[in-house]
Amino acid sequence: MYNMKTASRLEGIGEYYFSKKLREIEELNRLGKNIISLGIGSPDQAPHPDVIRVLHEESSKAGTHAYQSYKGSPVLRKAIADWYKEYYQVSLNPEQEILPLAGSKEGIMHICMTYINPGDLVLIPNPGYPTYQSAARLAGAAPVVYELNEENNWMPDFGEIKDLIGRKQVTQKSVLMFVNYPHMPSGQRPVRSLFEKLVAFAKENQILLIHDNPYSFILNEEPMSMLQVEGVTDTVIELNSLSKSHNMVGWRVGMLLAKAEHVENILRFKSNMDSGMFLPVQLAAAKALSLPASWYEQVNKIYQTRKKAIEVLLQELGCSFSREQSGLFVWARIPEGIKDGYDLSDLLLYQANVFVTPGGIFGTAGDKYIRLSLCAPEGKILECVERVQKAGLFKSKHHV
Ligand SMILES: Cc1ncc(COP(=O)(O)O)c(C=O)c1O
């Protein structure tokens, strides 16, 4: 018997929460529970029919099955540049400043592997997308969380971050900072003045700022890019994605936007990880990026209706929440009397057959919250309301 041990870099890295929880939900469904999941943010709507058509047409051609360029198809890079110009008013050189990715998640890992040495500092939002933390750890960094809270509108406290950096005595080390607005999980929208402050802070403290921007087209009137502040410079790398904006989450298409030098450095790592993306997928993605603005309106109309139903459910649960949230979720504070989001999530799962995500999986600052996804049809969300009422879990309502 071989005595294989997992590599020490995996210490402290657990299986992704949803990977475990979805197995439990499958098991409950097998037992006939018929769980309605408001957990993961995986759009249930299809991409635009023209996008599917391009995929079909291109994949029936003989010449589209070969290995592709590591830098992505020029057609897709041009489409990304045009999209950034049209919706964010940011000019990018498609040859040098754009790198197509298999989703924004892939980029998070690649950036860490490209720029982090053991002991370097990676600033992670708490609450925030769990992958920032695991990617930083896998790259050997010491992730340091900076806290976001409701009182601060889920925006960083620069004084606190300065202290964190100072305490770690990082003068000789690289510092990377992940930010993400619209923020997941809180739904906090991007604010121009915050972006300006972040860029100024990063420059002043020699921080490489990573802006993860996959939600800017979801329930957000004005999509914003961190690159709007001063274009592509040393300071900012932006990640974006077609997963949510174009209902293409399973296709795995995202992008990295940065100064040419960053793109080249990251490509040194990435080109050793994969061998390019299937060309028909890239061409279909280019089609998706050229859809008219009415596409986003249509997508958001559905989410708007669902959001109203989610708000009814949250009122039923006695949760408080802001109505000014962007992105694919609604983030809500649990009522007094319930210990934390995990307890509320379990209560709903086992007694009402409804799954919601406990806020604590995004960091301790999310302990008193739950996150509900808009990726279920309105009828299903309203059925959750009925299930909760029927289970009689929340007799007295204490809503904002
Ligand atoms: C904040 C955040 N960043 C990145 C991702 C990953 O997106 P993609 O599908 O583009 O890899 C997600 C997905 O849930 C997310 O919530």
The ligand as an SDF file (V2000), in Angstrom:
LIG
                    3D

 16 16  0  0  0  0  0  0  0  0999 V2000
  -17.2850   37.0660   -5.9610 C   0  0  0  0  0  0  0  0  0  0  0  0
  -17.1350   35.9780   -6.9590 C   0  0  0  0  0  0  0  0  0  0  0  0
  -16.0420   35.9610   -7.7250 N   0  0  0  0  0  0  0  0  0  0  0  0
  -15.8550   35.0100   -8.6450 C   0  0  0  0  0  0  0  0  0  0  0  0
  -16.7860   34.0000   -8.8310 C   0  0  0  0  0  0  0  0  0  0  0  0
  -16.4910   32.9610   -9.8560 C   0  0  0  0  0  0  0  0  0  0  0  0
  -17.1040   33.2390  -11.0470 O   0  0  0  0  0  0  0  0  0  0  0  0
  -16.7390   32.4760  -12.3840 P   0  0  0  0  0  0  0  0  0  0  0  0
  -17.9070   31.6150  -12.6960 O   0  0  0  0  0  0  0  0  0  0  0  0
  -16.5120   33.5620  -13.3790 O   0  0  0  0  0  0  0  0  0  0  0  0
  -15.5000   31.6880  -12.1420 O   0  0  0  0  0  0  0  0  0  0  0  0
  -17.9340   33.9740   -8.0750 C   0  0  0  0  0  0  0  0  0  0  0  0
  -18.8970   32.8860   -8.2660 C   0  0  0  0  0  0  0  0  0  0  0  0
  -19.7740   32.6150   -7.5350 O   0  0  0  0  0  0  0  0  0  0  0  0
  -18.1220   34.9940   -7.1030 C   0  0  0  0  0  0  0  0  0  0  0  0
  -19.2020   35.0250   -6.3250 O   0  0  0  0  0  0  0  0  0  0  0  0
  1  2  1  0
  2  3  1  0
  2 15  2  0
  3  4  2  0
  4  5  1  0
  5  6  1  0
  5 12  2  0
  6  7  1  0
  7  8  1  0
  8  9  2  0
  8 10  1  0
  8 11  1  0
 12 13  1  0
 12 15  1  0
 13 14  2  0
 15 16  1  0
M  END
$$$$
